[in-house]
Amino acid sequence: MPFAAQTVPIPNRVRAPEDVLARHLVHRVEPVLAPEESHAEGTVVLAIVVGKDGKVIQVRGIEGDPKLVQSAIKAVREWRYEPYLLNGTPVEIQSQVTLRFRGQHKKKQS
């Protein structure tokens, strides 16, 4: 009896490590902080879902200062990725992104 080829269904969404997702980033918008927060420093971790078309469709804060998280979320919503293909079919990607804020300290003038 001949062996019948089986097709494996492609999932709608897959998990990808942050470094894999980063390689597909084609448009990045940097977070903008209010002037009174421009000195803020810290790390923000966001959970994101990238749609089949490469647009960020979900984003939520996991870790970080709430003010920094809000700025990061606003920026990441504008990021765009190359569509992620699984066996030639676009799928949604669930991952996370880490952003590091380094305060912009003004130099003292002599």
Biopython code that builds the backbone (N, CA, C, O; Angstrom):
import numpy as np
from Bio.PDB.StructureBuilder import StructureBuilder

atoms = [
    (1, "MET", "N", (0.842, -1.169, 0.000)),
    (1, "MET", "CA", (0.000, 0.000, 0.000)),
    (1, "MET", "C", (0.892, 1.239, 0.000)),
    (1, "MET", "O", (1.775, 1.363, 0.849)),
    (2, "PRO", "N", (0.671, 2.156, -0.941)),
    (2, "PRO", "CA", (1.531, 3.336, -1.005)),
    (2, "PRO", "C", (1.325, 4.240, 0.213)),
    (2, "PRO", "O", (0.233, 4.336, 0.773)),
    (3, "PHE", "N", (2.407, 4.888, 0.592)),
    (3, "PHE", "CA", (2.374, 5.823, 1.722)),
    (3, "PHE", "C", (1.824, 7.154, 1.235)),
    (3, "PHE", "O", (2.345, 7.731, 0.281)),
    (4, "ALA", "N", (0.781, 7.642, 1.880)),
    (4, "ALA", "CA", (0.162, 8.912, 1.494)),
    (4, "ALA", "C", (0.879, 10.063, 2.195)),
    (4, "ALA", "O", (1.120, 10.017, 3.401)),
    (5, "ALA", "N", (1.209, 11.071, 1.439)),
    (5, "ALA", "CA", (1.847, 12.254, 2.019)),
    (5, "ALA", "C", (0.837, 13.004, 2.879)),
    (5, "ALA", "O", (-0.316, 13.192, 2.489)),
    (6, "GLN", "N", (1.285, 13.421, 4.040)),
    (6, "GLN", "CA", (0.418, 14.162, 4.936)),
    (6, "GLN", "C", (0.838, 15.623, 4.952)),
    (6, "GLN", "O", (2.026, 15.946, 4.945)),
    (7, "THR", "N", (-0.133, 16.476, 4.974)),
    (7, "THR", "CA", (0.175, 17.892, 5.098)),
    (7, "THR", "C", (-0.034, 18.313, 6.546)),
    (7, "THR", "O", (-1.019, 17.944, 7.185)),
    (8, "VAL", "N", (0.895, 19.077, 7.032)),
    (8, "VAL", "CA", (0.814, 19.569, 8.399)),
    (8, "VAL", "C", (0.202, 20.961, 8.333)),
    (8, "VAL", "O", (0.698, 21.820, 7.604)),
    (9, "PRO", "N", (-0.872, 21.195, 9.086)),
    (9, "PRO", "CA", (-1.487, 22.519, 9.049)),
    (9, "PRO", "C", (-0.524, 23.583, 9.585)),
    (9, "PRO", "O", (0.235, 23.339, 10.524)),
    (10, "ILE", "N", (-0.572, 24.750, 8.977)),
    (10, "ILE", "CA", (0.269, 25.869, 9.405)),
    (10, "ILE", "C", (-0.492, 26.652, 10.463)),
    (10, "ILE", "O", (-1.637, 27.045, 10.240)),
    (11, "PRO", "N", (0.137, 26.885, 11.620)),
    (11, "PRO", "CA", (-0.557, 27.637, 12.670)),
    (11, "PRO", "C", (-0.762, 29.096, 12.264)),
    (11, "PRO", "O", (-0.029, 29.628, 11.429)),
    (12, "ASN", "N", (-1.759, 29.731, 12.861)),
    (12, "ASN", "CA", (-2.008, 31.146, 12.603)),
    (12, "ASN", "C", (-0.965, 32.031, 13.272)),
    (12, "ASN", "O", (-0.654, 33.115, 12.779)),
    (13, "ARG", "N", (-0.426, 31.565, 14.399)),
    (13, "ARG", "CA", (0.525, 32.369, 15.180)),
    (13, "ARG", "C", (1.612, 31.458, 15.730)),
    (13, "ARG", "O", (1.341, 30.356, 16.208)),
    (14, "VAL", "N", (2.855, 31.943, 15.652)),
    (14, "VAL", "CA", (3.970, 31.196, 16.226)),
    (14, "VAL", "C", (4.758, 32.109, 17.152)),
    (14, "VAL", "O", (4.729, 33.332, 17.013)),
    (15, "ARG", "N", (5.457, 31.501, 18.092)),
    (15, "ARG", "CA", (6.341, 32.252, 18.987)),
    (15, "ARG", "C", (7.720, 32.315, 18.342)),
    (15, "ARG", "O", (8.184, 31.355, 17.727)),
    (16, "ALA", "N", (8.357, 33.460, 18.497)),
    (16, "ALA", "CA", (9.713, 33.620, 17.977)),
    (16, "ALA", "C", (10.564, 34.336, 19.019)),
    (16, "ALA", "O", (10.082, 35.244, 19.696)),
    (17, "PRO", "N", (11.817, 33.937, 19.149)),
    (17, "PRO", "CA", (12.706, 34.651, 20.067)),
    (17, "PRO", "C", (12.904, 36.093, 19.600)),
    (17, "PRO", "O", (12.765, 36.402, 18.416)),
    (18, "GLU", "N", (13.227, 36.958, 20.542)),
    (18, "GLU", "CA", (13.387, 38.380, 20.252)),
    (18, "GLU", "C", (14.435, 38.627, 19.164)),
    (18, "GLU", "O", (14.242, 39.491, 18.308)),
    (19, "ASP", "N", (15.539, 37.881, 19.189)),
    (19, "ASP", "CA", (16.591, 38.113, 18.195)),
    (19, "ASP", "C", (16.156, 37.712, 16.788)),
    (19, "ASP", "O", (16.590, 38.325, 15.813)),
    (20, "VAL", "N", (15.312, 36.701, 16.670)),
    (20, "VAL", "CA", (14.792, 36.302, 15.356)),
    (20, "VAL", "C", (13.858, 37.383, 14.822)),
    (20, "VAL", "O", (13.944, 37.765, 13.654)),
    (21, "LEU", "N", (12.971, 37.872, 15.677)),
    (21, "LEU", "CA", (12.053, 38.933, 15.262)),
    (21, "LEU", "C", (12.822, 40.186, 14.849)),
    (21, "LEU", "O", (12.458, 40.843, 13.873)),
    (22, "ALA", "N", (13.879, 40.520, 15.583)),
    (22, "ALA", "CA", (14.668, 41.726, 15.299)),
    (22, "ALA", "C", (15.246, 41.699, 13.892)),
    (22, "ALA", "O", (15.390, 42.753, 13.273)),
    (23, "ARG", "N", (15.578, 40.530, 13.375)),
    (23, "ARG", "CA", (16.142, 40.428, 12.022)),
    (23, "ARG", "C", (15.122, 40.776, 10.947)),
    (23, "ARG", "O", (15.499, 41.034, 9.804)),
    (24, "HIS", "N", (13.851, 40.787, 11.290)),
    (24, "HIS", "CA", (12.785, 41.084, 10.328)),
    (24, "HIS", "C", (12.309, 42.538, 10.420)),
    (24, "HIS", "O", (11.442, 42.951, 9.650)),
    (25, "LEU", "N", (12.867, 43.314, 11.353)),
    (25, "LEU", "CA", (12.460, 44.709, 11.536)),
    (25, "LEU", "C", (12.907, 45.555, 10.344)),
    (25, "LEU", "O", (14.086, 45.566, 9.990)),
    (26, "VAL", "N", (11.956, 46.264, 9.726)),
    (26, "VAL", "CA", (12.282, 47.110, 8.568)),
    (26, "VAL", "C", (12.029, 48.587, 8.838)),
    (26, "VAL", "O", (12.544, 49.437, 8.112)),
    (27, "HIS", "N", (11.249, 48.912, 9.861)),
    (27, "HIS", "CA", (10.968, 50.316, 10.190)),
    (27, "HIS", "C", (10.849, 50.445, 11.700)),
    (27, "HIS", "O", (9.959, 49.869, 12.326)),
    (28, "ARG", "N", (11.772, 51.217, 12.266)),
    (28, "ARG", "CA", (11.791, 51.409, 13.724)),
    (28, "ARG", "C", (11.582, 52.880, 14.043)),
    (28, "ARG", "O", (12.218, 53.749, 13.447)),
    (29, "VAL", "N", (10.697, 53.152, 14.978)),
    (29, "VAL", "CA", (10.454, 54.496, 15.484)),
    (29, "VAL", "C", (10.977, 54.527, 16.913)),
    (29, "VAL", "O", (10.627, 53.675, 17.730)),
    (30, "GLU", "N", (11.809, 55.504, 17.203)),
    (30, "GLU", "CA", (12.366, 55.613, 18.554)),
    (30, "GLU", "C", (11.341, 56.243, 19.494)),
    (30, "GLU", "O", (10.597, 57.137, 19.090)),
    (31, "PRO", "N", (11.298, 55.783, 20.743)),
    (31, "PRO", "CA", (10.386, 56.388, 21.725)),
    (31, "PRO", "C", (10.742, 57.848, 21.978)),
    (31, "PRO", "O", (11.913, 58.227, 21.975)),
    (32, "VAL", "N", (9.718, 58.654, 22.194)),
    (32, "VAL", "CA", (9.900, 60.071, 22.499)),
    (32, "VAL", "C", (9.426, 60.307, 23.924)),
    (32, "VAL", "O", (8.300, 59.970, 24.289)),
    (33, "LEU", "N", (10.300, 60.886, 24.710)),
    (33, "LEU", "CA", (9.951, 61.181, 26.095)),
    (33, "LEU", "C", (9.628, 62.665, 26.234)),
    (33, "LEU", "O", (10.180, 63.500, 25.518)),
    (34, "ALA", "N", (8.744, 62.977, 27.144)),
    (34, "ALA", "CA", (8.451, 64.369, 27.458)),
    (34, "ALA", "C", (9.730, 65.006, 27.999)),
    (34, "ALA", "O", (10.551, 64.314, 28.600)),
    (35, "PRO", "N", (9.915, 66.320, 27.795)),
    (35, "PRO", "CA", (11.154, 66.978, 28.253)),
    (35, "PRO", "C", (11.489, 66.712, 29.717)),
    (35, "PRO", "O", (12.654, 66.520, 30.065)),
    (36, "GLU", "N", (10.480, 66.701, 30.565)),
    (36, "GLU", "CA", (10.751, 66.480, 31.995)),
    (36, "GLU", "C", (11.152, 65.032, 32.298)),
    (36, "GLU", "O", (11.612, 64.736, 33.401)),
    (37, "GLU", "N", (10.983, 64.146, 31.341)),
    (37, "GLU", "CA", (11.357, 62.736, 31.528)),
    (37, "GLU", "C", (12.595, 62.358, 30.731)),
    (37, "GLU", "O", (13.012, 61.200, 30.758)),
    (38, "SER", "N", (13.191, 63.310, 30.023)),
    (38, "SER", "CA", (14.301, 62.997, 29.126)),
    (38, "SER", "C", (15.534, 62.444, 29.847)),
    (38, "SER", "O", (16.413, 61.858, 29.214)),
    (39, "HIS", "N", (15.598, 62.627, 31.158)),
    (39, "HIS", "CA", (16.715, 62.103, 31.936)),
    (39, "HIS", "C", (16.479, 60.662, 32.390)),
    (39, "HIS", "O", (17.374, 60.034, 32.956)),
    (40, "ALA", "N", (15.297, 60.147, 32.147)),
    (40, "ALA", "CA", (14.927, 58.819, 32.647)),
    (40, "ALA", "C", (15.796, 57.730, 32.026)),
    (40, "ALA", "O", (16.173, 57.794, 30.856)),
    (41, "GLU", "N", (16.096, 56.742, 32.841)),
    (41, "GLU", "CA", (16.874, 55.603, 32.395)),
    (41, "GLU", "C", (16.190, 54.337, 32.864)),
    (41, "GLU", "O", (15.524, 54.322, 33.900)),
    (42, "GLY", "N", (16.360, 53.274, 32.095)),
    (42, "GLY", "CA", (15.805, 51.996, 32.496)),
    (42, "GLY", "C", (15.538, 51.112, 31.304)),
    (42, "GLY", "O", (15.727, 51.509, 30.155)),
    (43, "THR", "N", (15.098, 49.913, 31.595)),
    (43, "THR", "CA", (14.802, 48.926, 30.570)),
    (43, "THR", "C", (13.317, 48.644, 30.575)),
    (43, "THR", "O", (12.695, 48.527, 31.631)),
    (44, "VAL", "N", (12.754, 48.537, 29.382)),
    (44, "VAL", "CA", (11.347, 48.226, 29.211)),
    (44, "VAL", "C", (11.251, 46.947, 28.386)),
    (44, "VAL", "O", (11.938, 46.796, 27.375)),
    (45, "VAL", "N", (10.401, 46.038, 28.823)),
    (45, "VAL", "CA", (10.150, 44.819, 28.066)),
    (45, "VAL", "C", (8.680, 44.818, 27.678)),
    (45, "VAL", "O", (7.803, 44.993, 28.524)),
    (46, "LEU", "N", (8.419, 44.618, 26.392)),
    (46, "LEU", "CA", (7.057, 44.590, 25.868)),
    (46, "LEU", "C", (6.770, 43.245, 25.233)),
    (46, "LEU", "O", (7.642, 42.648, 24.601)),
    (47, "ALA", "N", (5.541, 42.768, 25.401)),
    (47, "ALA", "CA", (5.060, 41.592, 24.673)),
    (47, "ALA", "C", (4.357, 42.123, 23.435)),
    (47, "ALA", "O", (3.523, 43.024, 23.530)),
    (48, "ILE", "N", (4.694, 41.563, 22.260)),
    (48, "ILE", "CA", (4.070, 42.043, 21.035)),
    (48, "ILE", "C", (3.590, 40.895, 20.170)),
    (48, "ILE", "O", (4.067, 39.765, 20.263)),
    (49, "VAL", "N", (2.622, 41.232, 19.323)),
    (49, "VAL", "CA", (2.172, 40.317, 18.272)),
    (49, "VAL", "C", (2.275, 41.086, 16.972)),
    (49, "VAL", "O", (1.752, 42.193, 16.844)),
    (50, "VAL", "N", (2.957, 40.485, 16.008)),
    (50, "VAL", "CA", (3.108, 41.074, 14.686)),
    (50, "VAL", "C", (2.171, 40.326, 13.746)),
    (50, "VAL", "O", (2.191, 39.097, 13.678)),
    (51, "GLY", "N", (1.355, 41.082, 13.024)),
    (51, "GLY", "CA", (0.395, 40.478, 12.112)),
    (51, "GLY", "C", (1.049, 39.890, 10.870)),
    (51, "GLY", "O", (2.243, 40.073, 10.631)),
    (52, "LYS", "N", (0.262, 39.197, 10.101)),
    (52, "LYS", "CA", (0.748, 38.556, 8.874)),
    (52, "LYS", "C", (1.296, 39.565, 7.879)),
    (52, "LYS", "O", (2.107, 39.218, 7.020)),
    (53, "ASP", "N", (0.855, 40.819, 7.993)),
    (53, "ASP", "CA", (1.316, 41.868, 7.085)),
    (53, "ASP", "C", (2.537, 42.621, 7.623)),
    (53, "ASP", "O", (3.029, 43.536, 6.964)),
    (54, "GLY", "N", (3.029, 42.255, 8.802)),
    (54, "GLY", "CA", (4.209, 42.885, 9.374)),
    (54, "GLY", "C", (3.928, 44.043, 10.305)),
    (54, "GLY", "O", (4.860, 44.630, 10.855)),
    (55, "LYS", "N", (2.657, 44.389, 10.498)),
    (55, "LYS", "CA", (2.303, 45.471, 11.415)),
    (55, "LYS", "C", (2.129, 44.922, 12.828)),
    (55, "LYS", "O", (1.666, 43.797, 13.020)),
    (56, "VAL", "N", (2.512, 45.739, 13.816)),
    (56, "VAL", "CA", (2.324, 45.348, 15.216)),
    (56, "VAL", "C", (0.836, 45.476, 15.522)),
    (56, "VAL", "O", (0.267, 46.562, 15.411)),
    (57, "ILE", "N", (0.209, 44.369, 15.905)),
    (57, "ILE", "CA", (-1.234, 44.384, 16.150)),
    (57, "ILE", "C", (-1.589, 44.335, 17.635)),
    (57, "ILE", "O", (-2.710, 44.667, 18.020)),
    (58, "GLN", "N", (-0.634, 43.922, 18.464)),
    (58, "GLN", "CA", (-0.856, 43.927, 19.916)),
    (58, "GLN", "C", (0.458, 44.271, 20.587)),
    (58, "GLN", "O", (1.523, 43.831, 20.155)),
    (59, "VAL", "N", (0.375, 45.055, 21.638)),
    (59, "VAL", "CA", (1.566, 45.375, 22.424)),
    (59, "VAL", "C", (1.136, 45.693, 23.850)),
    (59, "VAL", "O", (0.156, 46.404, 24.074)),
    (60, "ARG", "N", (1.881, 45.158, 24.806)),
    (60, "ARG", "CA", (1.594, 45.451, 26.213)),
    (60, "ARG", "C", (2.897, 45.396, 26.998)),
    (60, "ARG", "O", (3.818, 44.647, 26.671)),
    (61, "GLY", "N", (2.941, 46.211, 28.041)),
    (61, "GLY", "CA", (4.126, 46.261, 28.884)),
    (61, "GLY", "C", (4.219, 45.059, 29.793)),
    (61, "GLY", "O", (3.217, 44.612, 30.352)),
    (62, "ILE", "N", (5.424, 44.534, 29.943)),
    (62, "ILE", "CA", (5.684, 43.421, 30.853)),
    (62, "ILE", "C", (6.510, 43.908, 32.036)),
    (62, "ILE", "O", (6.310, 43.490, 33.176)),
    (63, "GLU", "N", (7.456, 44.816, 31.728)),
    (63, "GLU", "CA", (8.394, 45.237, 32.761)),
    (63, "GLU", "C", (8.894, 46.647, 32.458)),
    (63, "GLU", "O", (9.089, 47.008, 31.298)),
    (64, "GLY", "N", (9.097, 47.433, 33.501)),
    (64, "GLY", "CA", (9.694, 48.748, 33.344)),
    (64, "GLY", "C", (8.883, 49.853, 33.996)),
    (64, "GLY", "O", (7.735, 49.654, 34.396)),
    (65, "ASP", "N", (9.507, 51.028, 34.094)),
    (65, "ASP", "CA", (8.870, 52.222, 34.639)),
    (65, "ASP", "C", (7.642, 52.544, 33.791)),
    (65, "ASP", "O", (7.747, 52.602, 32.566)),
    (66, "PRO", "N", (6.483, 52.755, 34.412)),
    (66, "PRO", "CA", (5.257, 53.009, 33.648)),
    (66, "PRO", "C", (5.356, 54.144, 32.628)),
    (66, "PRO", "O", (4.780, 54.046, 31.545)),
    (67, "LYS", "N", (6.079, 55.223, 32.958)),
    (67, "LYS", "CA", (6.225, 56.329, 32.006)),
    (67, "LYS", "C", (7.026, 55.892, 30.785)),
    (67, "LYS", "O", (6.699, 56.250, 29.653)),
    (68, "LEU", "N", (8.074, 55.118, 31.026)),
    (68, "LEU", "CA", (8.889, 54.619, 29.920)),
    (68, "LEU", "C", (8.112, 53.592, 29.102)),
    (68, "LEU", "O", (8.216, 53.553, 27.876)),
    (69, "VAL", "N", (7.336, 52.767, 29.792)),
    (69, "VAL", "CA", (6.537, 51.748, 29.101)),
    (69, "VAL", "C", (5.567, 52.414, 28.132)),
    (69, "VAL", "O", (5.429, 51.962, 26.995)),
    (70, "GLN", "N", (4.900, 53.468, 28.557)),
    (70, "GLN", "CA", (3.931, 54.141, 27.683)),
    (70, "GLN", "C", (4.608, 54.721, 26.442)),
    (70, "GLN", "O", (4.074, 54.612, 25.338)),
    (71, "SER", "N", (5.768, 55.331, 26.613)),
    (71, "SER", "CA", (6.510, 55.866, 25.466)),
    (71, "SER", "C", (6.950, 54.747, 24.536)),
    (71, "SER", "O", (6.887, 54.887, 23.315)),
    (72, "ALA", "N", (7.393, 53.644, 25.109)),
    (72, "ALA", "CA", (7.842, 52.503, 24.313)),
    (72, "ALA", "C", (6.680, 51.901, 23.524)),
    (72, "ALA", "O", (6.828, 51.585, 22.344)),
    (73, "ILE", "N", (5.530, 51.744, 24.172)),
    (73, "ILE", "CA", (4.356, 51.179, 23.492)),
    (73, "ILE", "C", (3.955, 52.050, 22.307)),
    (73, "ILE", "O", (3.675, 51.544, 21.220)),
    (74, "LYS", "N", (3.930, 53.358, 22.525)),
    (74, "LYS", "CA", (3.537, 54.269, 21.449)),
    (74, "LYS", "C", (4.474, 54.126, 20.246)),
    (74, "LYS", "O", (4.015, 54.106, 19.104)),
    (75, "ALA", "N", (5.767, 54.027, 20.493)),
    (75, "ALA", "CA", (6.733, 53.890, 19.404)),
    (75, "ALA", "C", (6.624, 52.531, 18.715)),
    (75, "ALA", "O", (6.609, 52.455, 17.486)),
    (76, "VAL", "N", (6.549, 51.464, 19.503)),
    (76, "VAL", "CA", (6.549, 50.106, 18.936)),
    (76, "VAL", "C", (5.299, 49.850, 18.095)),
    (76, "VAL", "O", (5.340, 49.058, 17.153)),
    (77, "ARG", "N", (4.203, 50.502, 18.420)),
    (77, "ARG", "CA", (2.999, 50.359, 17.588)),
    (77, "ARG", "C", (3.252, 50.795, 16.141)),
    (77, "ARG", "O", (2.537, 50.374, 15.231)),
    (78, "GLU", "N", (4.263, 51.634, 15.931)),
    (78, "GLU", "CA", (4.581, 52.123, 14.594)),
    (78, "GLU", "C", (5.670, 51.295, 13.894)),
    (78, "GLU", "O", (5.974, 51.540, 12.726)),
    (79, "TRP", "N", (6.248, 50.337, 14.585)),
    (79, "TRP", "CA", (7.283, 49.503, 13.971)),
    (79, "TRP", "C", (6.657, 48.624, 12.898)),
    (79, "TRP", "O", (5.483, 48.262, 12.979)),
    (80, "ARG", "N", (7.454, 48.287, 11.897)),
    (80, "ARG", "CA", (7.013, 47.397, 10.820)),
    (80, "ARG", "C", (8.065, 46.315, 10.596)),
    (80, "ARG", "O", (9.269, 46.557, 10.679)),
    (81, "TYR", "N", (7.576, 45.142, 10.315)),
    (81, "TYR", "CA", (8.432, 43.978, 10.093)),
    (81, "TYR", "C", (8.154, 43.373, 8.720)),
    (81, "TYR", "O", (7.075, 43.547, 8.153)),
    (82, "GLU", "N", (9.149, 42.662, 8.200)),
    (82, "GLU", "CA", (8.902, 41.842, 7.014)),
    (82, "GLU", "C", (7.929, 40.759, 7.453)),
    (82, "GLU", "O", (8.065, 40.231, 8.556)),
    (83, "PRO", "N", (6.953, 40.415, 6.623)),
    (83, "PRO", "CA", (6.073, 39.310, 7.005)),
    (83, "PRO", "C", (6.902, 38.047, 7.275)),
    (83, "PRO", "O", (7.838, 37.732, 6.541)),
    (84, "TYR", "N", (6.542, 37.347, 8.324)),
    (84, "TYR", "CA", (7.232, 36.121, 8.709)),
    (84, "TYR", "C", (6.564, 34.961, 8.002)),
    (84, "TYR", "O", (5.359, 34.752, 8.143)),
    (85, "LEU", "N", (7.350, 34.196, 7.234)),
    (85, "LEU", "CA", (6.791, 33.114, 6.443)),
    (85, "LEU", "C", (7.136, 31.769, 7.055)),
    (85, "LEU", "O", (8.270, 31.528, 7.468)),
    (86, "LEU", "N", (6.150, 30.907, 7.104)),
    (86, "LEU", "CA", (6.325, 29.536, 7.546)),
    (86, "LEU", "C", (5.874, 28.658, 6.389)),
    (86, "LEU", "O", (4.690, 28.617, 6.054)),
    (87, "ASN", "N", (6.811, 27.969, 5.791)),
    (87, "ASN", "CA", (6.527, 27.188, 4.574)),
    (87, "ASN", "C", (5.871, 28.044, 3.496)),
    (87, "ASN", "O", (4.967, 27.595, 2.793)),
    (88, "GLY", "N", (6.342, 29.288, 3.378)),
    (88, "GLY", "CA", (5.847, 30.186, 2.342)),
    (88, "GLY", "C", (4.542, 30.892, 2.659)),
    (88, "GLY", "O", (4.041, 31.668, 1.846)),
    (89, "THR", "N", (3.986, 30.628, 3.842)),
    (89, "THR", "CA", (2.721, 31.237, 4.241)),
    (89, "THR", "C", (2.948, 32.228, 5.378)),
    (89, "THR", "O", (3.573, 31.880, 6.379)),
    (90, "PRO", "N", (2.444, 33.471, 5.239)),
    (90, "PRO", "CA", (2.614, 34.438, 6.331)),
    (90, "PRO", "C", (1.859, 34.000, 7.586)),
    (90, "PRO", "O", (0.732, 33.511, 7.514)),
    (91, "VAL", "N", (2.508, 34.188, 8.737)),
    (91, "VAL", "CA", (1.891, 33.867, 10.028)),
    (91, "VAL", "C", (2.116, 35.024, 10.987)),
    (91, "VAL", "O", (3.027, 35.830, 10.796)),
    (92, "GLU", "N", (1.287, 35.104, 12.014)),
    (92, "GLU", "CA", (1.485, 36.083, 13.078)),
    (92, "GLU", "C", (2.621, 35.603, 13.969)),
    (92, "GLU", "O", (2.834, 34.403, 14.146)),
    (93, "ILE", "N", (3.340, 36.561, 14.521)),
    (93, "ILE", "CA", (4.460, 36.250, 15.408)),
    (93, "ILE", "C", (4.200, 36.825, 16.784)),
    (93, "ILE", "O", (3.846, 37.996, 16.922)),
    (94, "GLN", "N", (4.377, 36.005, 17.792)),
    (94, "GLN", "CA", (4.290, 36.443, 19.183)),
    (94, "GLN", "C", (5.709, 36.448, 19.731)),
    (94, "GLN", "O", (6.419, 35.446, 19.644)),
    (95, "SER", "N", (6.120, 37.580, 20.297)),
    (95, "SER", "CA", (7.485, 37.703, 20.797)),
    (95, "SER", "C", (7.532, 38.803, 21.847)),
    (95, "SER", "O", (6.506, 39.204, 22.397)),
    (96, "GLN", "N", (8.729, 39.276, 22.110)),
    (96, "GLN", "CA", (8.895, 40.417, 22.996)),
    (96, "GLN", "C", (10.011, 41.286, 22.456)),
    (96, "GLN", "O", (10.864, 40.830, 21.695)),
    (97, "VAL", "N", (9.990, 42.551, 22.863)),
    (97, "VAL", "CA", (11.062, 43.482, 22.521)),
    (97, "VAL", "C", (11.540, 44.154, 23.796)),
    (97, "VAL", "O", (10.758, 44.419, 24.708)),
    (98, "THR", "N", (12.820, 44.421, 23.842)),
    (98, "THR", "CA", (13.431, 45.081, 24.985)),
    (98, "THR", "C", (14.008, 46.401, 24.509)),
    (98, "THR", "O", (14.772, 46.435, 23.545)),
    (99, "LEU", "N", (13.649, 47.484, 25.173)),
    (99, "LEU", "CA", (14.170, 48.807, 24.848)),
    (99, "LEU", "C", (14.909, 49.336, 26.073)),
    (99, "LEU", "O", (14.438, 49.207, 27.203)),
    (100, "ARG", "N", (16.063, 49.927, 25.832)),
    (100, "ARG", "CA", (16.857, 50.506, 26.913)),
    (100, "ARG", "C", (16.864, 52.020, 26.763)),
    (100, "ARG", "O", (17.238, 52.558, 25.721)),
    (101, "PHE", "N", (16.453, 52.681, 27.807)),
    (101, "PHE", "CA", (16.443, 54.140, 27.830)),
    (101, "PHE", "C", (17.680, 54.603, 28.582)),
    (101, "PHE", "O", (17.961, 54.146, 29.690)),
    (102, "ARG", "N", (18.406, 55.509, 27.966)),
    (102, "ARG", "CA", (19.571, 56.117, 28.608)),
    (102, "ARG", "C", (19.326, 57.611, 28.631)),
    (102, "ARG", "O", (19.216, 58.240, 27.579)),
    (103, "GLY", "N", (19.238, 58.180, 29.809)),
    (103, "GLY", "CA", (18.926, 59.595, 29.963)),
    (103, "GLY", "C", (19.857, 60.505, 29.175)),
    (103, "GLY", "O", (21.038, 60.212, 28.992)),
    (104, "GLN", "N", (19.298, 61.604, 28.720)),
    (104, "GLN", "CA", (20.081, 62.603, 28.001)),
    (104, "GLN", "C", (20.486, 63.673, 29.002)),
    (104, "GLN", "O", (19.752, 64.631, 29.245)),
    (105, "HIS", "N", (21.663, 63.491, 29.572)),
    (105, "HIS", "CA", (22.130, 64.434, 30.581)),
    (105, "HIS", "C", (22.772, 65.634, 29.903)),
    (105, "HIS", "O", (23.546, 65.485, 28.958)),
    (106, "LYS", "N", (22.450, 66.806, 30.387)),
    (106, "LYS", "CA", (23.050, 68.018, 29.841)),
    (106, "LYS", "C", (24.422, 68.220, 30.466)),
    (106, "LYS", "O", (24.606, 68.061, 31.673)),
    (107, "LYS", "N", (25.379, 68.576, 29.617)),
    (107, "LYS", "CA", (26.720, 68.828, 30.112)),
    (107, "LYS", "C", (26.762, 70.200, 30.786)),
    (107, "LYS", "O", (26.126, 71.153, 30.335)),
    (108, "LYS", "N", (27.508, 70.273, 31.846)),
    (108, "LYS", "CA", (27.693, 71.550, 32.527)),
    (108, "LYS", "C", (28.631, 72.418, 31.698)),
    (108, "LYS", "O", (29.641, 71.944, 31.177)),
    (109, "GLN", "N", (28.289, 73.668, 31.589)),
    (109, "GLN", "CA", (29.139, 74.580, 30.844)),
    (109, "GLN", "C", (30.109, 75.265, 31.806)),
    (109, "GLN", "O", (29.723, 75.674, 32.900)),
    (110, "SER", "N", (31.359, 75.385, 31.392)),
    (110, "SER", "CA", (32.377, 76.012, 32.235)),
    (110, "SER", "C", (32.478, 77.482, 31.968)),
    (110, "SER", "O", (33.287, 78.168, 32.592)),
]
sb = StructureBuilder()
sb.init_structure("model")
sb.init_model(0)
sb.init_chain("A")
sb.init_seg("    ")
for serial, (resi, resn, name, xyz) in enumerate(atoms, 1):
    if name == "N":
        sb.init_residue(resn, " ", resi, " ")
    sb.init_atom(name, np.array(xyz, "f"), 0.0, 1.0, " ", f" {name:<3s}", serial, name[0])
structure = sb.get_structure()
